[in-house]
Amino acid sequence: MKLNKQAKRYAKTFLNIVGIEDAPEALDELGTINDLMTRSKEFKSLLVSPQFTSEEREAVLKQIAGKTKLSNSTVKFIMHLSELRVIIALSEIIKIATNLYLEKKKKAKAVVMTPIEISKDYEKRLKISLRDLTDRDVDIEFVMDPSLLGGVLVKVGSTMYDSSIKGQLRLLKDELIKG
């Protein structure tokens, strides 16, 4: 609970620092650091562990920034999180900051799972339908999932719309069990 509250506070701070217009690029930069932390135990230890000095962290981050084109504000933000020992919540901070950004821009992000690749015409119609449903512009990410058998599964924010055959069979099974 406390970590989530802190993550929300730092997400808001981050968006204030980088500005709403530069937020997408800055969030990608934070994502790069988060991916590095996930892939490298040594890098994660550098940012989390108190045994490393600020100077050591800063030197490594500047090297990484040079290779990955991280902005100075992102490096400073990562250093700040590391010094306060809340860097461990970076993935949550990114998630909250992304949601806050989308909310301010009156946008939504949808993840659409389909068993097959869909046509551009269907994608356009789905985007219009989701915009009408959410009253926001919707960015769609498509994920192929052959286990769905047919239909689509759409997740917008925390809301799930399931019109897949697999989902319908699950509902039918639940109805049969209830009697």
C-alpha positions in Angstrom: 0.0 0.0 0.0 2.7 2.4 1.0 4.8 1.6 -2.0 1.9 2.2 -4.3 1.2 5.6 -2.8 4.8 6.5 -3.2 4.8 5.3 -6.8 1.8 7.5 -7.6 3.6 10.5 -6.0 6.8 9.9 -8.0 4.8 9.3 -11.2 3.1 12.7 -10.8 6.5 14.3 -10.0 8.1 12.7 -13.1 5.3 14.0 -15.4 5.7 17.5 -13.9 9.5 17.4 -14.5 9.4 16.2 -18.1 6.2 18.0 -19.1 3.2 16.4 -20.7 4.4 16.9 -24.3 7.7 15.1 -23.7 6.2 12.3 -21.5 6.0 9.5 -24.2 9.7 9.7 -24.9 10.6 10.1 -21.2 8.4 7.1 -20.3 10.2 5.0 -23.0 13.5 6.0 -21.4 12.2 4.9 -18.0 11.1 1.7 -19.6 14.7 1.2 -20.9 16.1 1.5 -17.4 13.4 -0.9 -16.1 14.2 -3.4 -18.8 17.9 -3.2 -17.8 17.0 -3.7 -14.2 15.0 -6.8 -15.1 17.7 -8.3 -17.3 20.8 -7.5 -15.2 21.0 -8.4 -11.5 24.2 -6.4 -11.3 22.6 -3.2 -12.7 19.6 -3.6 -10.4 21.9 -4.2 -7.4 23.8 -1.0 -8.4 20.6 1.1 -8.2 19.1 -0.7 -5.1 22.0 -1.5 -2.9 23.3 1.0 -0.3 26.8 -0.3 -0.7 27.3 1.7 -3.9 28.0 5.4 -3.7 26.0 8.1 -5.6 29.1 8.8 -7.6 29.4 5.2 -8.8 25.7 5.1 -9.7 25.9 8.4 -11.5 29.0 7.3 -13.5 27.3 4.1 -14.6 24.0 5.9 -15.5 25.9 8.5 -17.5 27.6 5.7 -19.5 24.3 4.0 -20.1 22.7 7.4 -21.0 25.4 8.0 -23.6 24.7 4.6 -25.3 20.9 4.6 -25.0 20.3 8.4 -25.5 18.7 9.0 -22.1 17.8 12.6 -21.3 19.5 14.4 -18.4 16.1 14.7 -16.6 15.6 10.9 -16.8 19.1 10.3 -15.4 18.5 12.7 -12.5 15.1 11.1 -11.8 16.6 7.6 -11.7 19.4 8.9 -9.4 16.8 10.5 -7.1 14.7 7.3 -6.9 17.9 5.3 -6.3 19.1 7.5 -3.5 15.6 7.4 -1.8 15.5 3.6 -2.2 12.3 3.6 -4.1 13.8 2.6 -7.4 12.4 -0.9 -6.8 9.0 0.5 -7.6 10.0 1.8 -11.1 7.7 -0.5 -13.0 4.7 0.7 -10.9 5.8 4.3 -11.4 5.9 3.8 -15.1 2.5 2.2 -15.2 0.9 5.0 -13.1 2.7 7.7 -15.1 1.5 6.2 -18.4 -2.1 6.1 -17.1 -1.9 9.7 -15.9 -0.5 10.8 -19.2 -3.2 9.0 -21.2 -5.8 10.5 -18.9 -4.5 14.0 -19.4 -4.3 13.6 -23.1 -7.9 12.1 -23.2 -6.5 8.9 -24.6 -6.8 5.3 -23.7 -4.7 2.2 -24.5 -6.4 -1.0 -25.6 -4.8 -4.4 -25.8 -6.7 -6.6 -28.3 -6.1 -10.3 -28.3 -7.1 -12.2 -31.5 -6.4 -15.8 -32.7 -5.5 -14.5 -36.2 -4.2 -11.3 -37.8 -7.0 -8.9 -38.5 -7.5 -6.6 -41.5 -6.9 -2.9 -41.5 -10.6 -2.3 -42.2 -11.6 -4.3 -39.0 -8.9 -2.5 -37.1 -10.3 0.9 -38.1 -13.9 -0.2 -37.2 -12.7 -1.5 -33.8 -10.9 1.8 -33.1 -14.0 3.8 -33.9 -16.1 1.5 -31.7 -13.7 1.7 -28.8 -13.5 5.5 -29.2 -17.3 5.7 -29.0 -17.4 3.3 -26.0 -14.7 5.2 -24.0 -15.1 8.8 -25.3 -11.3 8.9 -25.8 -8.9 8.3 -28.6 -7.7 4.8 -28.4 -4.2 3.4 -29.2 -4.5 -0.3 -29.9 -1.9 -2.9 -29.3 -2.6 -6.3 -31.0 -1.6 -9.6 -29.5 -2.0 -12.9 -31.3 -3.3 -15.7 -29.1 -4.3 -18.9 -31.0 -5.8 -20.3 -27.8 -8.8 -18.0 -28.2 -10.2 -20.2 -31.0 -12.2 -17.2 -32.4 -13.5 -13.7 -31.5 -11.6 -11.1 -29.7 -10.6 -10.1 -26.1 -10.2 -6.4 -25.5 -8.7 -4.8 -22.4 -9.1 -1.0 -22.0 -7.6 0.1 -18.8 -8.9 -2.2 -16.2 -12.1 -3.1 -18.2 -12.2 -6.4 -20.1 -14.5 -7.1 -23.1 -14.5 -10.8 -23.9 -16.3 -11.9 -27.1 -13.9 -14.8 -27.7 -15.2 -18.3 -28.2 -13.1 -19.5 -25.3 -14.7 -16.8 -23.1 -18.2 -17.7 -24.2 -17.5 -21.4 -23.6 -16.3 -20.6 -20.1 -19.6 -18.6 -19.4 -21.6 -21.5 -20.8 -19.8 -23.9 -18.5 -20.4 -21.7 -15.5 -24.1 -21.5 -16.4 -24.3 -25.3 -16.7 -22.6 -25.8 -13.3 -25.0 -23.3 -11.6 -27.9 -25.4 -13.0 
